[in-house]
Amino acid sequence: MPHSAHLAAHGRPHHELTGDELVAEASRALIAAGEQWTSMREAVFTELARHERPVSAYDIADNLSASRGKRVAPNSVYRILDVFVANNLAMRVESANAYLANTHPGCAHDCIFLVCDECGEAAHVDDEAVSRAVRAIASNRNFKAMRPVLEIRGLCKACA
């Protein structure tokens, strides 16, 4: 299931944005958060959003370097991706050190991923019951969960 098939706990998909509509919404969300939407941030987000599977900062930097005809430093891409994650425009698949564009930037939720060890696909799933349980575990231990990420490794339907 590609990340664009994001499902909520009730089993119905969220409204998924793609292409120019997604880039425009990401721009609005970032500006509303008090950040700047620069041409470089737009280029990084556009490159990130065109991928169905998690992509690394190095791959984004390489692709931008090739398309722009000048070197784009991975460190610059990492800094921009950090801003995107902090502002809910992107999600980080921790175990792969890779990123996915959030196809519904206005929707705040915890990150639950089903990650295929064979093909690398990462399906993002919303499940409020799981999110509440994870946050309750943290709270019961006097720990404030800021950005819970749960990754379940295994095989997707196509690879199983």
N, C-alpha and C positions, 0 to 999 in steps of 0.2 A: 504494500500500500504506500504510494508516494506521499510525501509530506503534505501535498495539496489535498489529500483525502482526510484531513484533520477531523476527528470526531469528538463531539462533546459527550458527556456522561449519559445523556438521554438518547444517544445513538444518532442524532441528527447532525449533519455537518454544519459548521459555522459558515457564515458568508465569507468565501475565500476570494481575496483580491489577487489579480495577476497583472503582469505587464505594466503599462503606463499608469493604470489606476492604482496599482500597489505602490509604485514609486511616488505618485502624487500624495497618497495617504501617508506614507512614511515621512515625506517632507513636512506635511501638515503636523503630524504627531511630534516630530523632532523640534520644529519651531515652537509649537505649543508648550513643549517642555523647557523652553528657554535656551535651546541650543541653535547653532547655525547650521543651515543646509548649504554646504559649499559644493562646488562642482566636483571636487574629489570625493566627498561623501556620497554624492549622487552616483558617481561612477562606481564606487565600491558597492553601494546598495544594489544598483542595477545589475552588476556582475553577480553578486550573491543571489539575487532573486531569480536569475535565469537557470539556476541549478535545482534539480529535483532532489538530489542527494546532498548530504553535508559536504561542505567544501572548506579546504584549509585557507588560511591567510596567504600562504605561499602560492597556492594555485590562483587565488584572486590576484595577487601581485603579478604573477607571471602573465596571466591573461590580459590584465590592464597594461602591462609593459608592452606586450605585443601589439595590442590595439592602438595604443597611444604613440608607439614608436620611441618611447623613452622609458628608462627604468623607473619602476614604482617600487619603493622599499617595502618589504614585508612588515617592518616595524611600524610604518605609517598605517598600513592596512590593519594591523593588530589594534592600534590605538583607536581607529575609526570603528572597528568591530566592537571594541569595549564600550564605546559610546552607544552603539546600536543595542547591545545587550542590556545596558543599564537603562535604556529608554524603551525597552520592549519592542524594538524593531527587528531584532534577530535573537535566535536562541543558540546556545552553545551546547554541542554534544560533547560533554566533558571527556569521555573515554577515547574519542577520536580526535580531540583538539580541532574540531571542525564546526562549522556554523551553517545554520539554515535561516533564511529570511522568515520572519513572522508574517504569514499571509493575512493576518487580521490584527494589525498593529494596535488598534484601540482596545483589544481584549486582553486584560491582565489575567494571568493564570500561571500555575506551576508547570514545570516542564516534565512531562512523562514521555519517554521515548521507547519505542520498540526498535532495537538496532540489529540488523541482520549481519552476522559475522561473515557470511559468504559474499554478498554483493555490496554491502555497505549502506543499503537503504535504511533510512530512519523515519519511522512513522511517528508523528506527534499525536498524542491522545490526551484529551481532557477527561478527568474523572474527579469530580468534586469530593466524592467519598474518600478516595485515596489521598487527595491533597489535604483534606481535613485530618485524616489519620496521621499523616506524616508530620503535619504541623503540631498536632496534639502530642505526639511522641517527643518532639523537640521541646514543646512548652512544659511538659511534665518533668523535664530534666533541666528546667530553668534556662532554656536556650531559645533565643529568638531567631526563628528561621527567616532568612531574608530572601533567598531565592532557591527554593527546593528544586532539585533535579533528580529524577529517578530514571535510570536506564536499565532496560531489560534486554540482555543480549541473548541471541538465539538465531533462528532461521526464519525468514519470511516465507509466505505461502509458496512463492515461485521457487525458492531454493530448498525447501523442506523435502 
